[in-house]
Amino acid sequence: MSDLRVGIGVDAHALETGVPLVLGGVEIQSQRGLAGHSDGDVITHALIDAVLGAAGLGDIGALFPSGEEQYEGISSLLLLEQAYAQVREAGYELVNADCILIGEEPRISTYRSAMQERLAGALGVEPDRIAVRATTTDRLGFTGRGEGLAAQAVALLSRGRSR
């Protein structure tokens, strides 16, 4: 019998002109990107929090403080790799994850497969364990007004009792 744990992650960043837009580890053509200490990738940040939360290992801010220079501009995929290494050290393994981008734009259907592959690559799992989806808020709130983007992720981890 295995031990299953669920974690939820949420992230949001403002859109800013002249900044690259990175979502799920994929750079997307856009005049505006997400402001953040790292690359601002809300999908990857939400997934980091989901896997850390499921393993009971805190959150992205505790592991990678935004005030530290070493994380300025860093790829969020590298942060995901490092966070997941700690999850694995704690004896857990990803069963699957479901990530959802919240915003009116960009449309991600043409990028979805690449996002799944990049996120799965950072975790060392098969791409079919990662779902990437999107929704709008029908023009409500900061995401609806185009001021920023948000993401949510849920991760299911397992740990065998033989540990």
Backbone as CSV, one residue per row, in Angstrom:
resi,resn,N_x,N_y,N_z,CA_x,CA_y,CA_z,C_x,C_y,C_z
1,MET,0.853,-1.173,0.000,0.000,0.000,0.000,0.902,1.240,0.000
2,SER,0.504,2.223,-0.772,1.328,3.425,-0.849,0.665,4.594,-0.139
3,ASP,1.484,5.552,0.203,1.058,6.786,0.851,0.879,7.834,-0.244
4,LEU,-0.335,8.352,-0.414,-0.611,9.376,-1.421,-0.766,10.726,-0.753
5,ARG,-0.209,11.751,-1.371,-0.293,13.116,-0.855,-0.667,14.052,-1.990
6,VAL,-1.535,15.024,-1.718,-1.961,16.014,-2.707,-1.487,17.390,-2.267
7,GLY,-0.999,18.170,-3.214,-0.594,19.546,-2.947,-1.191,20.478,-3.976
8,ILE,-1.459,21.705,-3.560,-2.014,22.731,-4.439,-1.043,23.905,-4.472
9,GLY,-0.839,24.448,-5.644,0.005,25.631,-5.799,-0.735,26.705,-6.558
10,VAL,-0.498,27.956,-6.188,-1.115,29.110,-6.838,-0.043,30.173,-7.008
11,ASP,-0.039,30.851,-8.158,0.897,31.951,-8.359,0.261,32.990,-9.275
12,ALA,0.697,34.226,-9.160,0.225,35.320,-10.007,1.335,36.355,-10.134
13,HIS,1.457,36.916,-11.328,2.428,37.984,-11.573,1.809,39.018,-12.506
14,ALA,2.254,40.235,-12.364,1.815,41.318,-13.248,2.514,41.201,-14.601
15,LEU,1.814,41.632,-15.636,2.416,41.712,-16.969,3.163,43.032,-17.092
16,GLU,4.315,42.970,-17.771,5.182,44.141,-17.903,5.742,44.190,-19.326
17,THR,5.736,45.357,-19.923,6.252,45.536,-21.274,7.763,45.324,-21.304
18,GLY,8.226,44.658,-22.382,9.650,44.476,-22.584,10.277,43.318,-21.827
19,VAL,9.460,42.515,-21.176,9.946,41.363,-20.429,9.533,40.106,-21.191
20,PRO,10.428,39.114,-21.329,10.034,37.878,-22.026,8.895,37.172,-21.287
21,LEU,7.969,36.588,-22.054,6.871,35.825,-21.479,7.241,34.350,-21.514
22,VAL,7.409,33.763,-20.316,7.738,32.349,-20.189,6.615,31.677,-19.413
23,LEU,6.057,30.629,-19.994,4.982,29.869,-19.361,5.269,28.381,-19.530
24,GLY,5.280,27.651,-18.437,5.567,26.224,-18.507,6.931,25.927,-19.098
25,GLY,7.862,26.864,-18.921,9.216,26.695,-19.433,9.382,27.032,-20.898
26,VAL,8.331,27.538,-21.532,8.362,27.857,-22.957,8.252,29.366,-23.138
27,GLU,9.177,29.941,-23.932,9.084,31.373,-24.224,8.046,31.582,-25.323
28,ILE,7.117,32.501,-25.063,6.003,32.765,-25.956,6.151,34.180,-26.507
29,GLN,5.956,34.325,-27.819,6.046,35.645,-28.446,4.987,36.565,-27.864
30,SER,5.429,37.661,-27.277,4.512,38.625,-26.686,5.277,39.911,-26.414
31,GLN,4.578,41.039,-26.475,5.205,42.312,-26.144,5.351,42.491,-24.641
32,ARG,4.586,41.694,-23.871,4.657,41.784,-22.416,4.936,40.414,-21.824
33,GLY,5.698,40.444,-20.747,5.998,39.223,-20.019,5.636,39.410,-18.564
34,LEU,5.968,38.415,-17.762,5.601,38.448,-16.347,6.734,38.982,-15.490
35,ALA,6.413,39.995,-14.719,7.385,40.586,-13.802,7.625,39.605,-12.657
36,GLY,8.864,39.412,-12.312,9.191,38.518,-11.207,10.682,38.519,-10.977
37,HIS,11.096,37.998,-9.839,12.524,37.945,-9.525,13.222,36.930,-10.425
38,SER,12.558,35.794,-10.661,13.085,34.813,-11.608,12.532,35.175,-12.977
39,ASP,12.187,34.178,-13.786,11.585,34.477,-15.089,10.078,34.719,-15.003
40,GLY,9.504,34.636,-13.790,8.094,34.953,-13.577,7.118,33.906,-14.089
41,ASP,7.578,32.715,-14.393,6.755,31.648,-14.980,5.720,31.145,-13.976
42,VAL,4.494,31.676,-14.058,3.460,31.351,-13.072,3.054,29.882,-13.082
43,ILE,3.075,29.238,-14.245,2.710,27.822,-14.304,3.722,26.983,-13.532
44,THR,4.992,27.215,-13.796,6.041,26.447,-13.122,6.066,26.771,-11.635
45,HIS,5.866,28.023,-11.265,5.848,28.392,-9.842,4.708,27.696,-9.106
46,ALA,3.537,27.640,-9.722,2.406,26.954,-9.093,2.711,25.467,-8.930
47,LEU,3.355,24.869,-9.928,3.710,23.449,-9.848,4.750,23.203,-8.754
48,ILE,5.708,24.103,-8.611,6.695,23.971,-7.531,5.987,23.953,-6.182
49,ASP,5.089,24.897,-5.970,4.362,24.937,-4.700,3.503,23.688,-4.494
50,ALA,2.929,23.158,-5.567,2.091,21.961,-5.448,2.913,20.751,-5.005
51,VAL,4.083,20.538,-5.622,4.886,19.363,-5.232,5.492,19.545,-3.845
52,LEU,5.924,20.767,-3.530,6.465,21.020,-2.187,5.388,20.846,-1.124
53,GLY,4.204,21.370,-1.391,3.109,21.262,-0.434,2.698,19.818,-0.198
54,ALA,2.618,19.037,-1.262,2.228,17.634,-1.121,3.229,16.866,-0.262
55,ALA,4.497,17.225,-0.373,5.538,16.544,0.401,5.733,17.157,1.789
56,GLY,5.004,18.239,2.076,5.144,18.901,3.373,6.462,19.635,3.526
57,LEU,6.961,20.184,2.411,8.282,20.821,2.415,8.242,22.336,2.266
58,GLY,7.145,22.963,2.628,7.088,24.422,2.582,6.622,24.939,1.241
59,ASP,7.184,26.091,0.848,6.750,26.713,-0.401,7.924,27.315,-1.150
60,ILE,7.643,27.804,-2.335,8.684,28.333,-3.216,9.437,29.507,-2.580
61,GLY,8.726,30.359,-1.859,9.368,31.520,-1.239,10.355,31.151,-0.148
62,ALA,10.066,30.075,0.580,10.981,29.626,1.624,12.226,28.979,1.018
63,LEU,12.026,28.244,-0.071,13.139,27.531,-0.700,14.000,28.447,-1.562
64,PHE,13.355,29.372,-2.255,14.052,30.281,-3.176,13.631,31.717,-2.895
65,PRO,14.131,32.333,-1.834,13.717,33.694,-1.469,13.946,34.697,-2.601
66,SER,12.952,35.531,-2.874,13.038,36.470,-3.993,14.070,37.567,-3.775
67,GLY,14.536,37.746,-2.566,15.553,38.762,-2.311,16.974,38.301,-2.607
68,GLU,17.170,37.036,-2.917,18.517,36.515,-3.146,18.914,36.678,-4.610
69,GLU,20.081,37.269,-4.824,20.571,37.565,-6.173,20.724,36.328,-7.040
70,GLN,21.068,35.197,-6.443,21.314,33.990,-7.236,20.081,33.518,-8.010
71,TYR,18.891,33.973,-7.587,17.663,33.562,-8.265,17.141,34.616,-9.236
72,GLU,17.803,35.752,-9.323,17.356,36.818,-10.221,17.477,36.365,-11.670
73,GLY,16.351,36.358,-12.378,16.331,35.992,-13.789,16.491,34.506,-14.071
74,ILE,16.586,33.674,-13.055,16.817,32.235,-13.232,15.613,31.570,-13.893
75,SER,15.873,30.526,-14.657,14.797,29.747,-15.251,14.031,29.026,-14.149
76,SER,12.728,29.161,-14.171,11.900,28.481,-13.172,11.981,26.964,-13.311
77,LEU,12.350,26.474,-14.495,12.543,25.028,-14.651,13.688,24.530,-13.772
78,LEU,14.733,25.325,-13.625,15.832,24.947,-12.726,15.356,24.914,-11.282
79,LEU,14.501,25.861,-10.919,13.942,25.865,-9.568,13.066,24.634,-9.350
80,LEU,12.295,24.258,-10.378,11.457,23.061,-10.288,12.318,21.818,-10.096
81,GLU,13.409,21.723,-10.849,14.332,20.581,-10.694,14.848,20.493,-9.267
82,GLN,15.285,21.633,-8.723,15.837,21.648,-7.363,14.779,21.321,-6.318
83,ALA,13.585,21.864,-6.480,12.512,21.588,-5.529,12.125,20.114,-5.577
84,TYR,12.018,19.576,-6.787,11.617,18.178,-6.921,12.702,17.228,-6.398
85,ALA,13.958,17.635,-6.481,15.034,16.819,-5.901,14.810,16.666,-4.396
86,GLN,14.362,17.719,-3.735,14.065,17.633,-2.303,12.854,16.750,-2.040
87,VAL,11.867,16.825,-2.926,10.681,15.968,-2.816,11.111,14.505,-2.926
88,ARG,11.974,14.205,-3.882,12.470,12.834,-4.068,13.290,12.376,-2.855
89,GLU,14.110,13.278,-2.311,14.889,12.949,-1.105,13.988,12.598,0.063
90,ALA,12.812,13.200,0.114,11.840,12.913,1.172,11.091,11.606,0.907
91,GLY,11.396,10.951,-0.223,10.823,9.654,-0.516,9.571,9.670,-1.372
92,TYR,9.258,10.803,-1.976,8.049,10.910,-2.782,8.367,10.924,-4.276
93,GLU,7.359,10.547,-5.044,7.458,10.541,-6.496,6.155,11.086,-7.065
94,LEU,6.254,11.841,-8.138,5.068,12.415,-8.762,4.244,11.332,-9.453
95,VAL,2.967,11.278,-9.124,2.025,10.422,-9.841,1.526,11.200,-11.062
96,ASN,0.998,12.399,-10.828,0.593,13.277,-11.923,0.400,14.692,-11.390
97,ALA,0.336,15.635,-12.329,0.089,17.035,-11.979,-0.842,17.636,-13.019
98,ASP,-1.670,18.560,-12.572,-2.604,19.272,-13.432,-2.367,20.762,-13.208
99,CYS,-1.980,21.459,-14.271,-1.650,22.888,-14.191,-2.626,23.673,-15.061
100,ILE,-3.079,24.817,-14.536,-4.013,25.633,-15.305,-3.593,27.104,-15.278
101,LEU,-3.468,27.676,-16.461,-3.160,29.092,-16.623,-4.466,29.865,-16.597
102,ILE,-4.475,30.998,-15.900,-5.677,31.822,-15.796,-5.388,33.187,-16.408
103,GLY,-6.074,33.492,-17.508,-5.886,34.775,-18.180,-6.581,34.780,-19.521
104,GLU,-6.808,35.959,-20.043,-7.479,36.098,-21.333,-6.541,35.746,-22.486
105,GLU,-5.280,36.067,-22.342,-4.248,35.811,-23.353,-2.976,35.437,-22.614
106,PRO,-2.099,34.685,-23.225,-2.124,34.162,-24.585,-2.920,32.864,-24.673
107,ARG,-3.282,32.514,-25.874,-3.866,31.199,-26.131,-2.698,30.222,-26.143
108,ILE,-2.796,29.143,-25.404,-1.631,28.251,-25.252,-1.746,26.923,-25.993
109,SER,-2.809,26.723,-26.752,-3.010,25.410,-27.382,-1.816,24.972,-28.234
110,THR,-1.181,25.895,-28.935,-0.035,25.513,-29.779,1.237,25.279,-28.966
111,TYR,1.250,25.695,-27.717,2.422,25.546,-26.854,2.277,24.413,-25.834
112,ARG,1.073,23.885,-25.705,0.752,22.932,-24.629,1.706,21.731,-24.591
113,SER,1.938,21.093,-25.719,2.816,19.918,-25.750,4.232,20.269,-25.315
114,ALA,4.736,21.391,-25.791,6.087,21.818,-25.415,6.163,22.099,-23.919
115,MET,5.115,22.709,-23.350,5.083,22.971,-21.907,5.100,21.667,-21.125
116,GLN,4.278,20.709,-21.555,4.246,19.414,-20.867,5.615,18.755,-20.915
117,GLU,6.266,18.803,-22.054,7.588,18.190,-22.199,8.631,18.884,-21.333
118,ARG,8.615,20.207,-21.295,9.610,20.937,-20.483,9.404,20.693,-18.996
119,LEU,8.152,20.750,-18.555,7.861,20.519,-17.136,8.205,19.082,-16.754
120,ALA,7.818,18.126,-17.595,8.127,16.725,-17.328,9.633,16.494,-17.324
121,GLY,10.341,17.142,-18.238,11.797,17.008,-18.292,12.461,17.488,-17.010
122,ALA,11.972,18.598,-16.476,12.537,19.132,-15.227,12.267,18.189,-14.055
123,LEU,11.174,17.433,-14.141,10.810,16.498,-13.076,11.345,15.093,-13.329
124,GLY,11.827,14.836,-14.532,12.317,13.504,-14.869,11.207,12.473,-14.967
125,VAL,10.029,12.893,-15.451,8.885,11.990,-15.606,8.390,12.052,-17.054
126,GLU,7.477,11.162,-17.385,6.893,11.144,-18.718,5.941,12.334,-18.874
127,PRO,5.909,12.932,-20.089,5.030,14.090,-20.314,3.557,13.819,-20.053
128,ASP,3.112,12.558,-20.189,1.690,12.302,-19.966,1.296,12.359,-18.496
129,ARG,2.268,12.573,-17.618,1.947,12.779,-16.194,1.620,14.235,-15.882
130,ILE,1.830,15.111,-16.863,1.617,16.552,-16.660,0.524,17.035,-17.606
131,ALA,-0.509,17.628,-17.052,-1.556,18.258,-17.865,-1.367,19.770,-17.768
132,VAL,-1.491,20.444,-18.883,-1.436,21.906,-18.917,-2.686,22.379,-19.634
133,ARG,-3.446,23.220,-18.947,-4.703,23.738,-19.494,-4.771,25.232,-19.257
134,ALA,-5.807,25.857,-19.786,-5.995,27.297,-19.572,-7.477,27.615,-19.450
135,THR,-7.746,28.718,-18.778,-9.109,29.232,-18.674,-9.043,30.747,-18.608
136,THR,-10.173,31.371,-18.864,-10.276,32.822,-18.728,-11.158,33.126,-17.526
137,THR,-11.231,34.391,-17.184,-12.152,34.828,-16.127,-13.256,35.701,-16.734
138,ASP,-13.470,35.538,-18.036,-14.486,36.327,-18.748,-14.346,37.817,-18.470
139,ARG,-13.101,38.264,-18.537,-12.725,39.677,-18.387,-12.925,40.239,-16.979
140,LEU,-13.052,39.375,-15.983,-13.185,39.812,-14.593,-11.824,39.817,-13.902
141,GLY,-11.615,40.750,-12.998,-10.409,40.791,-12.185,-9.160,41.192,-12.954
142,PHE,-7.992,41.104,-12.269,-6.743,41.564,-12.881,-6.361,40.716,-14.090
143,THR,-6.685,39.420,-14.082,-6.371,38.599,-15.253,-7.307,38.948,-16.412
144,GLY,-8.535,39.230,-16.105,-9.503,39.596,-17.138,-9.218,40.931,-17.780
145,ARG,-8.655,41.845,-17.011,-8.292,43.169,-17.538,-6.945,43.151,-18.247
146,GLY,-6.254,42.007,-18.247,-4.958,41.905,-18.912,-3.821,42.522,-18.127
147,GLU,-3.989,42.676,-16.823,-2.935,43.258,-15.988,-1.911,42.223,-15.545
148,GLY,-2.283,40.960,-15.596,-1.382,39.906,-15.163,-1.943,38.548,-15.500
149,LEU,-1.195,37.527,-15.128,-1.609,36.144,-15.318,-1.492,35.410,-13.995
150,ALA,-2.276,34.369,-13.835,-2.221,33.533,-12.643,-2.206,32.076,-13.088
151,ALA,-1.854,31.205,-12.175,-1.872,29.771,-12.453,-2.161,29.021,-11.169
152,GLN,-2.757,27.864,-11.340,-2.976,26.933,-10.235,-2.456,25.580,-10.676
153,ALA,-1.978,24.791,-9.720,-1.519,23.443,-10.029,-1.874,22.526,-8.868
154,VAL,-2.152,21.297,-9.216,-2.394,20.249,-8.226,-1.429,19.122,-8.555
155,ALA,-0.769,18.598,-7.533,0.163,17.494,-7.732,-0.195,16.350,-6.801
156,LEU,-0.145,15.150,-7.332,-0.348,13.942,-6.544,0.984,13.219,-6.441
157,LEU,1.420,12.979,-5.206,2.677,12.268,-4.967,2.382,10.935,-4.292
158,SER,3.275,9.985,-4.473,3.152,8.719,-3.769,4.467,8.395,-3.060
159,ARG,4.346,7.668,-1.979,5.522,7.189,-1.252,5.204,5.777,-0.775
160,GLY,6.047,4.854,-1.128,5.842,3.473,-0.703,6.128,3.300,0.774
161,ARG,5.485,2.333,1.390,5.674,2.075,2.828,7.000,1.409,3.130
162,SER,7.689,0.928,2.097,8.953,0.240,2.334,10.063,1.199,2.757
163,ARG,9.810,2.472,2.683,10.808,3.497,3.021,11.156,3.480,4.476
